[in-house]
Amino acid sequence: SSASKSTTISSSASPKKEQEQTLDQILEQLEHLPSPQENMLVDNYQRQHSYLRISLTERCNLRCLYCMPPEGVPLQPSPQLLTGDEILQLGQYFVKGGVDKLRFTGGEPLLRHDLADIMAGFSSISTTQHDSPGIQQMGMTTNGVTLSKKLPSLI
């Protein structure tokens, strides 16, 4: 099992009091929630959204000024980042709620060692599994520097 990840969430009983829960506990709670409804992603203007962007990493292999200033940026420790299985678990919940398009972003998503496994996992989400169309389109925002090496494993 991977190391426990923690995040701070607010308790509904006491807004001032915050409690620590591991990400594993939050994902466990998510599994026991009722199935999401088709309209779970409706904004204030009643627009239905079926598109989800997932940032796979904050790391990048370039030093563009807009995202990587000369003094650098603080990066999260690896144990604080979602694993591939955790990303798939959260993504499946959104697919149940009507998401059918995904865009993987970062940083540079091609730096993620398990990118091919994550993409394959999302590709396998079927209509029978979630009573939804499943993932119809996947895209990736990338600088393309390592795309020629990674492409065979992604298609």
Secondary structure, DSSP 4 states (H G I P E B T S, - for coil): -PPP-EEEEE-SS-TT-EEEEEHHHHHHHHHTSPPPPTTTTB-TT--B--EEEEE--S--SS--TTTS-TT------GGGSPPHHHHHHHHHHHHHTT--EEEEESS-GGG-TTHHHHHHHHHT--HHHHTS----EEEE----TTHHHHHHHH-
